[in-house]
Amino acid sequence: HHKGRENKMGTDKKILPKRIILMRHGESAGNIDQGAYATTPDHKIPLTEEGRAQAREAGRKMRALISAQSGGTCGENWRVYFYVSPYERTRTTLREVGKAFSRRRVIGVREECRIREQDFGNFQVEDRMRVVKETRERFGRFFYRFPEGFLESLWRDVDMNRHQVDPLSELNLVIVSHGLTSRVFLMKWFKWTVEEFERLNNLGNCEFRVMELGAGGEYTFGIHHTEEEMLAWGMSKDMIDDQMVRVNGSRETLNDCCTLQLDEYFDLLDVTDDEE
């Protein structure tokens, strides 16, 4: 069945995005005053003027990075496809980011409800929300809310070429979302443990992090980001080493690394089978 679909598409290889860029929204009214949530529904919290300026600057930096790092025939024809959370602060961020891109370069935009911020209700009483957020911290941010389905949907989009990208173009996917949502996305992508996830710092307002396809066919932060940057994000040495292996490593090399976690779960001292 899979082979039949490939023949129908006229290619034996799906068009993988060159880069997947995760971006947090700009400074919002809620970032500078928690009281904003008491009078405004979470999804309607607006950006501040500073937040809009951050987004315009981030757009210029993103476009410069993509155009400067793109090479060859495909690189000259680079394109961008945006996924955006339906919240006011993310949509406004994208509108400002979009000012740096010509219409010709943008394949499309999709509002994606599965990358929204965690929902706390329409209006938030400040004292009650403080208790809720403290409970979340004690219980763990990972277990408090875990958005499902988006990653699988994104890969179906790629597999079926729903982005309608020309094979002669270089595809960049940009996900404009929220801090926690971005970290959960990365945890699922790189199969990080809950403990590894909990180490990670939030992205700053309008900060974006670039995953690029390595030579061995795996995505990595190691092409656009330094080990020092990754340390500052809260990543451990093992997490960073994994990113660096992905720059040139093959899938087989990466699979070999998976046995490293076995010691945590199984007693490997006795290598013989119990039945023997």
N, C-alpha and C positions, 0 to 999 in steps of 0.2 A: 504493500500500500504506500509506504513511504517513498519507495523508488518511483512508483507511478506518479506521485505528486511532483517529484523532482523533475521527471521527464516532461510533465505537463507545463512546468514553469520554464522549461528549456534550459535548465542549469542543474549541475550536480552539487551545487554549493549555495547555501543560503547567504544572503548579504548581511554580514554581521556589522553592527555599528562600530565605527572606529573608536568612538568615545561615548561614555555614559557619564554625564555631568550632574552631580547632585548639588542643589542650591537651596539655601534657606531664604525666606522672605526678608525684606528690609525692616528697619526699626518700626515698630507699631506703637499705637497709643497704649496698648496693654503692656508693652515692654518697659515703658517709662512710668506707667501709673497703673498698678493692679486694680485700682478703683474703677477703671474704665469698664471692667467686666460686670460691674454691678448695674450699669446703666445701658450697656450695649451688648447684644448677643455676640457670642464669640466669633461667629462666622462673618460678622459685620464690622469687627474692629478694624479701623483704617490704618494705613501707614501714616507716619509723621512726614513733614517736609524733608527732614533728614533721611528718612527711610526711602523716599522717592529719589533723592540725590544719590544715596548708596546704590540703588538699583540701576540708575543710569550709568554710574561709574562701573559697576560690575558688568553690565552689558558690553561696555567698551572693552573691558579687560578680556571678557569671554570671547568676543569676536576677534580681538587681536591674537589671542592664544590659538584659536582654531585656525585662523588664516595663516599664521606664522608657522604652525607645526604641520600643516597639510602639504604633502609633496606628491609629485608625479601627476599623471593625467587625472586620476580620481580626486586627488587633493585639491586641484584647481577648481574642481566642480563640487566642492563641499556643500553639504546641505544640513539643515537643523530641523529637528522635530521636537516640539515641546509638550510635556505632560505637566499639568498645573492643578494644584489643589483648588477646589471651588471657593475658598475663602476670599474675602475682600482683600486681605493683606497680601496673599500670594498672587491673585489676579492683577492687582495694581503693580506689584513687583514685576510681573511679566510684561505688562504694558510699557513700563519704563525700560526694562532690559531690551524689549523689542525695538526701541528707537535706534539701537546700534546695528540692527540687521536690515538689509534691503529685503523687500518682499520676495525677490527672486531666490534668496537663500533659504527661505523658510518653507518647508514642505507642508507643515500643518501644526495645529495645536489641539490637544484634547484635554478637557476638564475631566479630572479623575477623582471621584469621591473617595476612593480607597487610599489616597495619600493625603487626606485631610488630617488636621490635628485631632488629638483625642477629644471627644465631646464631653463637656461638663454640664450641659443643659443650656437653656436659652439665656437666662440671666443669672449671674453668679453673685451671691451674697458674700462679701469679702471675707468675713470671719469664718464662715462655713467652708469657703474654698481653701482657706489656709489649712484647715484641719484635713480636708480631702487630699491636698497636695503633700502634707506631712505623712499621711497614711500611705500614699503612693510611694514616697521615698523609702519608708520602712519596708513596704511589701516588695519593692523593686520595680523599677520603671518597665522592665521587660514584661513581667507578669501582669502588670496593671492593664495594659492594652496591647493587643498584637494584631495589627491589620493583616487580613488574609487576602490572597487572590491576585494582588496587583503584579507581583513578580511573574507569576505564571501567565497572566494576561499579556504582559510585556513581551515575553518570549514567544507566545503565539503570534503576536504582531510581527515579530522579527521573522519567525518561521514561515509565515504566510505572506510575507512582504506587504503587510497592510499599510506600511508607511509609503508604499508606492515609490520607492527610491530607485532611481536609474542605476543599473549595474556599474556605470562609469562614474558614479558619484561616491563621495565619502560621506557616510551618515554619522551625524552627532545627535544623540538623544539627550535632552536636557530636562531634568525633573525639578520643577520649582515647587517646593513643599515646606515642611516644618522641621525643626531640629530633631525631635524624638522620632518622627516618622522616617527621616533620612537614616538615622542610626539603626532602626529596626530593619530597614531595607538592606543595609550593608551587612547586618548580622546574618540575615537569611542568605544573602548572596555568597558571602565568604564562609558560611557555616561556622561562625564564631560561637563559642559557648556563652552561656548567660554571664559568667564571670568576666569574660573578655568584653562583652557588650557593656557591662556596668562600668568598665574602666573609661569608656569613651566620653570625652567632653562634647558639649553641644557645639554645633556650628555657630559662628557669629552671624549677625544680621548681614545678609547678602554674601556671606562666604560661600564659595563653591569649591567642590573637590572633584578632581578629574580622574576617572577610571579609563585607562586606554588599553586597547587590545595589544598584548605582548606578542613577541615573535613565536611563542609556543601555542598561541591560541587561547590564552587566558587573560582576563582583565586584571589590571594592577594599578595601584596608586604610584608605583615606583618609577614611572616614566616622567610624570609631571611634578611629583612631590619628593622632597628630600627625606632622609631618615629622621632628621631633626624635626621637620614638620610633623611627621607621623608620631614621634615621641610626644610632641606638644599636644597632639590630639588625644593622648592617653593610651596609645597602642603599646603593647609589650614588645620585647625584643623578638619573641617567637612570631608574633603577628607581623612585625616589620620584615623579618627574614622571609616569611611566606610571600609578602608582597614583592620582595626583591627577586625571589626565585621565579615568580611569574613573569618578570620582564623578558627573560629568554627561555624559561623552562618549558618543557613539553608537558602534556597532560599526564604522561606516564611518570615523569619525575615528580609531579605534584602528588599523584596517587601514592607514591612511595612514602611521602611525608605523613600520610594519614595514620600510619601505625604508631606514630609517636604518642598519641593520646591513649593507646590501649592500656598502658601501665596504670592509668588512673582508674580504670574500671575492672581490669582482670588481673589475676595473679598469674604471671607468666613464668614463675620459677619452675613449675612442673610442666614441661613441654609435651609429655606423653598424654595420650588419651586415657580418660578414667577407665574406659572399658578394657583397655589393654592391661 
